[in-house]
Each structure stands twice: as C-alpha cells, then as structure tokens.
C-alpha cells in the first residue's frame, strides 16, 4: 500500500505541474505564455512568485517520493532502479533552484549568481529528465520504449528551439515562441511521467494479485494438510 501511494505521487506531480502552467500565468498581468518562459513566473519580484514557489516545492517533493516508489518497485530491475535514483535526484535538486531576475533587470546588467545558478539548474533538470526517460524506457517493453524515444526526440527538437531564443531573454529582446517551445517539452515530460507511473501502478497491482493468489494457495494447502492429520487422528 505504501509503495502504491508513492507511485501515485508521480501521477499527482504530473497533474500539479500542468495545472500550475494553466492557471498561474493569467494571474500575471501582461505575461504571455507563448513569448515568455516558465521561469519568469517565479522571477524576483514577479507577482506570481508567492504562489508558484510553494506549489513548485510540493511538485519537487512529489517527484522525489515517486522516485522512491520506483526504487522500491525495481525488484532487481537495474534500469528501473537507476530511473528511481534519477527521479529522487530530480526532486531533491529541485529544492536548490534560485530565481532569475526579470528581463528588464538582466538587460541593464542587474543579473547575479542567482541567475547563473538558475541556468545551471535548468541544464541539470533537463539532463535528469532526459536520462529518466531513457532508463525508464529500458525497464519495460517495446511499445513503451518507442513512445519514450518519440518523447526524447520531442525534447531534442524543442529543446534546441528553446535554447536558440534563450540568449535574447538576458538582452530583453523578442523571444517569439520560447514559451511555447518550452511548454511543449514540459508537456511531453509530464505526459511521459503520467504514463510511466500508470505502467508501474498496473505492474504493482498485477504483482499484488499474484502474491495474493499464492498466499491463498499456500493457506489452502496448509488447511488440507491439517484436515488430513485430523482425519488420521480420528
């Protein structure tokens, strides 16, 4: 039951982050989700930062908990064990994110180490997502592997498009589609995470049923033996 609860954290993490990206942007007057990055919602002095940060922390805890559930479900599957460790790292390191400054501040040289670390964490997070998908895919069958490869290709294509516009953020220059490209990647990972968690939950349910059936058979065998002994005594 505990393991299943941990695996459900993957579903909750996916849904939470999607909800955050749907309902928080409209609270930021003038914010454009197509031309602006997700990080700008939690930037220094951004009006949505007080709401985004606690929900973001909840998301990272859910990811770490899910990773622990994956690790517990590995049962000797090395690829799944590595995927679990990567998810735990994803969650724990997520707590070390620092906020970027708003574009206007960055354009006049107001950036600090906080902005540098924000970029470093962006790269680390994308790498952890990429590796999690790869090792998670290797742990299951062909269909999930093909789906995961498609997800990785989406990551590569839209990751390149995102990073091609990223230098203009610091210069406060137009970034016509950076928010869209970034959100396509986010959606791809969240959907993959949801599917991954669902497959693990289904496998866990199947394992539980097998164990339950074995227990029933074992108890029946014990009952038959005891009944035979009673009859012999009589």
VOPAGU-2260 file (C-alpha; in pm, 1 decimal, decimal comma):
REM VOPAGU-2260
SITE   aa  ch    i         X         Y         Z
SITE  UNK   A    0       0,0       0,0       0,0
SITE  UNK   A    1     284,3     240,1      85,2
SITE  UNK   A    2     459,2     160,1    -240,3
SITE  UNK   A    3     142,3     221,7    -441,6
SITE  UNK   A    4      93,9     554,2    -262,4
SITE  UNK   A    5     446,9     657,8    -357,1
SITE  UNK   A    6     382,8     563,2    -719,5
SITE  UNK   A    7      64,5     771,9    -721,7
SITE  UNK   A    8     289,0    1068,9    -639,0
SITE  UNK   A    9     411,2    1051,6   -1000,0
SITE  UNK   A   10      54,5    1099,7   -1125,2
SITE  UNK   A   11      -3,8    1385,0    -879,8
SITE  UNK   A   12     325,4    1555,8    -972,7
SITE  UNK   A   13     235,1    1546,6   -1341,1
SITE  UNK   A   14    -114,5    1685,0   -1286,3
SITE  UNK   A   15       6,8    1951,6   -1041,9
SITE  UNK   A   16     266,5    2096,1   -1279,1
SITE  UNK   A   17      21,2    2100,6   -1568,3
SITE  UNK   A   18    -235,1    2282,0   -1352,2
SITE  UNK   A   19      31,2    2531,9   -1241,8
SITE  UNK   A   20     110,3    2614,6   -1604,7
SITE  UNK   A   21    -254,9    2656,3   -1695,2
SITE  UNK   A   22    -390,7    2862,0   -1406,2
SITE  UNK   A   23     -96,9    3070,4   -1279,0
SITE  UNK   A   24       6,4    3260,3   -1597,7
SITE  UNK   A   25    -328,3    3451,2   -1621,7
SITE  UNK   A   26    -259,3    3591,0   -1272,1
SITE  UNK   A   27      46,0    3776,0   -1407,2
SITE  UNK   A   28     -85,0    4083,4   -1586,1
SITE  UNK   A   29      89,2    4130,0   -1920,7
SITE  UNK   A   30     250,1    3786,8   -1913,5
SITE  UNK   A   31     243,0    3599,1   -2244,8
SITE  UNK   A   32     284,7    3221,5   -2216,3
SITE  UNK   A   33     392,4    3193,9   -2581,4
SITE  UNK   A   34     671,1    3451,2   -2571,6
SITE  UNK   A   35     783,8    3419,4   -2209,1
SITE  UNK   A   36     948,3    3135,9   -2018,6
SITE  UNK   A   37     802,1    2941,1   -1728,6
SITE  UNK   A   38    1086,6    3066,2   -1507,7
SITE  UNK   A   39     959,5    3421,7   -1541,7
SITE  UNK   A   40     655,7    3323,6   -1335,3
SITE  UNK   A   41     885,8    3273,6   -1034,4
SITE  UNK   A   42    1131,9    3553,8   -1115,8
SITE  UNK   A   43    1240,5    3803,6    -849,9
SITE  UNK   A   44     951,7    4046,3    -783,1
SITE  UNK   A   45     718,2    3861,7   -1021,2
SITE  UNK   A   46     358,5    3887,9    -886,7
SITE  UNK   A   47     307,5    3513,1    -929,7
SITE  UNK   A   48     622,5    3413,3    -738,2
SITE  UNK   A   49     450,0    3381,8    -394,1
SITE  UNK   A   50     208,5    3126,2    -541,3
SITE  UNK   A   51     447,6    2946,0    -775,3
SITE  UNK   A   52     722,4    2876,0    -520,5
SITE  UNK   A   53     521,3    2670,9    -263,1
SITE  UNK   A   54     348,9    2474,6    -539,1
SITE  UNK   A   55     687,3    2417,4    -703,4
SITE  UNK   A   56     822,7    2282,9    -373,9
SITE  UNK   A   57     523,8    2048,7    -347,5
SITE  UNK   A   58     599,4    1928,1    -700,2
SITE  UNK   A   59     963,4    1851,6    -617,7
SITE  UNK   A   60     862,1    1654,5    -307,3
SITE  UNK   A   61     612,8    1454,4    -514,0
SITE  UNK   A   62     881,7    1377,2    -772,6
SITE  UNK   A   63    1125,4    1263,0    -501,0
SITE  UNK   A   64     854,9    1048,1    -338,4
SITE  UNK   A   65     771,0     896,0    -676,1
SITE  UNK   A   66    1138,9     821,0    -733,0
SITE  UNK   A   67    1148,4     637,4    -400,8
SITE  UNK   A   68     842,5     439,7    -508,4
SITE  UNK   A   69    1013,0     349,3    -837,2
SITE  UNK   A   70    1321,6     237,8    -646,3
SITE  UNK   A   71    1109,6      21,5    -415,8
SITE  UNK   A   72     933,3    -132,2    -717,7
SITE  UNK   A   73    1255,3    -219,0    -901,5
SITE  UNK   A   74    1282,6    -575,9    -759,5
SITE  UNK   A   75    1619,1    -642,5    -923,7
SITE  UNK   A   76    1546,9    -442,7   -1240,5
SITE  UNK   A   77    1865,6    -237,3   -1273,1
SITE  UNK   A   78    1725,3       8,0   -1529,7
SITE  UNK   A   79    1423,8      79,1   -1311,0
SITE  UNK   A   80    1646,8     124,4   -1008,0
SITE  UNK   A   81    1856,3     384,2   -1191,4
SITE  UNK   A   82    1539,8     561,5   -1309,4
SITE  UNK   A   83    1423,4     577,9    -947,2
SITE  UNK   A   84    1753,2     728,1    -829,4
SITE  UNK   A   85    1738,1     987,2   -1110,2
SITE  UNK   A   86    1384,4    1083,4   -1007,0
SITE  UNK   A   87    1492,2    1123,7    -645,3
SITE  UNK   A   88    1781,2    1346,9    -755,1
SITE  UNK   A   89    1540,9    1542,7    -973,6
SITE  UNK   A   90    1322,7    1607,7    -670,1
SITE  UNK   A   91    1599,1    1686,8    -421,0
SITE  UNK   A   92    1795,2    1912,4    -656,2
SITE  UNK   A   93    1471,8    2087,9    -745,1
SITE  UNK   A   94    1484,2    2244,5    -398,1
SITE  UNK   A   95    1810,8    2421,6    -487,8
SITE  UNK   A   96    1664,1    2628,6    -773,6
SITE  UNK   A   97    1734,4    3001,0    -745,7
SITE  UNK   A   98    1515,6    3265,9    -912,7
SITE  UNK   A   99    1611,2    3460,2   -1221,5
SITE  UNK   A  100    1565,0    3836,4   -1239,5
SITE  UNK   A  101    1314,0    3991,6   -1472,3
SITE  UNK   A  102    1425,1    4070,5   -1825,5
SITE  UNK   A  103    1444,5    4444,6   -1771,7
SITE  UNK   A  104    1688,6    4396,2   -1482,4
SITE  UNK   A  105    1903,3    4147,4   -1674,6
SITE  UNK   A  106    1924,1    4379,2   -1976,9
SITE  UNK   A  107    2089,6    4655,2   -1770,1
SITE  UNK   A  108    2339,9    4419,6   -1608,0
SITE  UNK   A  109    2143,2    4350,2   -1290,9
SITE  UNK   A  110    2196,3    3976,0   -1302,9
SITE  UNK   A  111    2361,2    3797,5   -1008,8
SITE  UNK   A  112    2486,6    3449,3    -919,0
SITE  UNK   A  113    2120,3    3360,3    -870,2
SITE  UNK   A  114    2066,6    3393,0   -1246,1
SITE  UNK   A  115    2377,7    3188,3   -1324,5
SITE  UNK   A  116    2270,6    2909,0   -1091,0
SITE  UNK   A  117    1922,4    2921,3   -1242,0
SITE  UNK   A  118    2070,1    2844,2   -1584,3
SITE  UNK   A  119    2288,2    2566,3   -1439,3
SITE  UNK   A  120    1983,7    2408,6   -1273,5
SITE  UNK   A  121    1788,2    2436,0   -1599,1
SITE  UNK   A  122    2053,9    2229,9   -1777,2
SITE  UNK   A  123    2078,1    1976,4   -1491,6
SITE  UNK   A  124    1699,7    1934,9   -1474,3
SITE  UNK   A  125    1665,4    1877,7   -1849,4
SITE  UNK   A  126    1950,1    1624,0   -1833,4
SITE  UNK   A  127    1783,9    1438,7   -1543,1
SITE  UNK   A  128    1452,7    1432,2   -1731,8
SITE  UNK   A  129    1629,3    1302,8   -2042,4
SITE  UNK   A  130    1809,3    1026,3   -1851,6
SITE  UNK   A  131    1496,7     932,1   -1653,3
SITE  UNK   A  132    1306,7     877,5   -1977,1
SITE  UNK   A  133    1591,4     670,7   -2120,9
SITE  UNK   A  134    1637,2     437,0   -1823,5
SITE  UNK   A  135    1263,6     420,8   -1756,6
SITE  UNK   A  136    1205,5     312,1   -2116,5
SITE  UNK   A  137    1474,6      42,9   -2093,5
SITE  UNK   A  138    1291,0    -114,7   -1799,8
SITE  UNK   A  139     976,8    -204,9   -1996,7
SITE  UNK   A  140     853,9    -342,7   -2328,7
SITE  UNK   A  141     882,0    -235,2   -2690,1
SITE  UNK   A  142     573,6     -10,3   -2708,7
SITE  UNK   A  143     678,8     199,5   -2410,8
SITE  UNK   A  144    1032,1     220,6   -2548,8
SITE  UNK   A  145     907,1     350,2   -2882,9
SITE  UNK   A  146     686,9     603,9   -2705,4
SITE  UNK   A  147     982,2     711,6   -2490,6
SITE  UNK   A  148    1206,9     751,3   -2795,8
SITE  UNK   A  149     943,9     979,0   -2952,7
SITE  UNK   A  150     937,9    1180,7   -2628,5
SITE  UNK   A  151    1317,7    1211,9   -2636,6
SITE  UNK   A  152    1302,9    1332,7   -2997,0
SITE  UNK   A  153    1048,3    1596,9   -2893,7
SITE  UNK   A  154    1288,3    1700,3   -2616,1
SITE  UNK   A  155    1575,0    1738,6   -2859,5
SITE  UNK   A  156    1382,8    1931,8   -3126,0
SITE  UNK   A  157    1203,6    2174,3   -2898,0
SITE  UNK   A  158    1499,3    2195,9   -2661,7
SITE  UNK   A  159    1712,0    2326,1   -2949,2
SITE  UNK   A  160    1438,0    2574,2   -3042,4
SITE  UNK   A  161    1415,2    2692,7   -2680,4
SITE  UNK   A  162    1789,5    2741,3   -2639,1
SITE  UNK   A  163    1812,0    2920,7   -2974,1
SITE  UNK   A  164    1594,3    3200,2   -2833,4
SITE  UNK   A  165    1727,2    3188,5   -2476,1
SITE  UNK   A  166    2014,4    3442,9   -2522,3
SITE  UNK   A  167    1756,9    3713,1   -2605,2
SITE  UNK   A  168    1599,3    3683,6   -2259,5
SITE  UNK   A  169    1902,6    3846,1   -2091,1
SITE  UNK   A  170    1901,3    4122,7   -2353,5
SITE  UNK   A  171    1527,1    4185,1   -2321,3
SITE  UNK   A  172    1490,1    4122,1   -2692,4
SITE  UNK   A  173    1191,3    3950,0   -2857,0
SITE  UNK   A  174    1155,7    3574,4   -2797,5
SITE  UNK   A  175     855,4    3499,2   -3022,5
SITE  UNK   A  176     799,3    3135,0   -2929,7
SITE  UNK   A  177    1030,1    3048,2   -2640,6
SITE  UNK   A  178     740,5    2990,5   -2401,3
SITE  UNK   A  179     561,0    2766,7   -2648,7
SITE  UNK   A  180     869,6    2555,6   -2724,6
SITE  UNK   A  181     946,9    2519,5   -2354,4
SITE  UNK   A  182     590,8    2420,9   -2267,7
SITE  UNK   A  183     580,5    2156,1   -2539,1
SITE  UNK   A  184     882,7    1995,5   -2374,6
SITE  UNK   A  185     725,0    2027,6   -2030,1
SITE  UNK   A  186     400,7    1872,2   -2153,5
SITE  UNK   A  187     593,5    1588,7   -2319,2
SITE  UNK   A  188     770,2    1504,0   -1992,7
SITE  UNK   A  189     455,9    1536,2   -1779,3
SITE  UNK   A  190     258,4    1305,5   -2006,7
SITE  UNK   A  191     550,5    1058,7   -2010,4
SITE  UNK   A  192     566,5    1075,9   -1630,1
SITE  UNK   A  193     193,0    1007,4   -1606,7
SITE  UNK   A  194     219,8     705,9   -1840,7
SITE  UNK   A  195     529,9     576,0   -1658,7
SITE  UNK   A  196     352,3     597,5   -1322,5
SITE  UNK   A  197      43,3     425,7   -1467,4
SITE  UNK   A  198     251,1     134,8   -1602,6
SITE  UNK   A  199     425,1      93,1   -1266,4
SITE  UNK   A  200      92,1     101,0   -1081,2
SITE  UNK   A  201     -51,2    -160,9   -1316,2
SITE  UNK   A  202     257,2    -379,9   -1266,5
SITE  UNK   A  203     230,3    -334,5    -890,4
SITE  UNK   A  204    -136,1    -438,1    -897,9
SITE  UNK   A  205     -53,2    -746,5   -1104,8
SITE  UNK   A  206     226,6    -840,4    -863,0
SITE  UNK   A  207      -6,7    -795,5    -565,6
SITE  UNK   A  208    -267,4   -1023,2    -724,7
SITE  UNK   A  209      -6,1   -1291,4    -793,9
SITE  UNK   A  210     118,2   -1273,7    -434,7
SITE  UNK   A  211    -238,0   -1284,7    -305,8
SITE  UNK   A  212    -317,4   -1592,6    -515,9
SITE  UNK   A  213      -0,3   -1763,9    -394,6
SITE  UNK   A  214     -98,3   -1688,5     -35,0
SITE  UNK   A  215    -445,3   -1833,9     -92,7
SITE  UNK   A  216    -298,0   -2149,5    -247,5
SITE  UNK   A  217     -49,1   -2182,3      39,2
SITE  UNK   A  218    -322,8   -2139,6     300,1
SITE  UNK   A  219    -540,0   -2393,4     119,7
SITE  UNK   A  220    -253,4   -2643,0     115,5
SITE  UNK   A  221    -195,2   -2590,8     488,5
SITE  UNK   A  222    -567,4   -2637,4     556,0
SITE  UNK   A  223    -575,1   -2959,3     352,6
SITE  UNK   A  224    -272,0   -3097,1     541,5
SITE  UNK   A  225    -423,8   -3008,3     877,7
SITE  UNK   A  226    -755,4   -3160,8     775,8
SITE  UNK   A  227    -577,6   -3480,5     669,0
SITE  UNK   A  228    -396,6   -3503,6    1003,1
SITE  UNK   A  229    -724,2   -3457,9    1191,6
SITE  UNK   A  230    -889,4   -3737,0     988,4
SITE  UNK   A  231    -591,0   -3968,9    1050,5
SITE  UNK   A  232    -611,1   -3899,7    1423,1
SITE  UNK   A  233    -981,9   -3972,9    1429,9
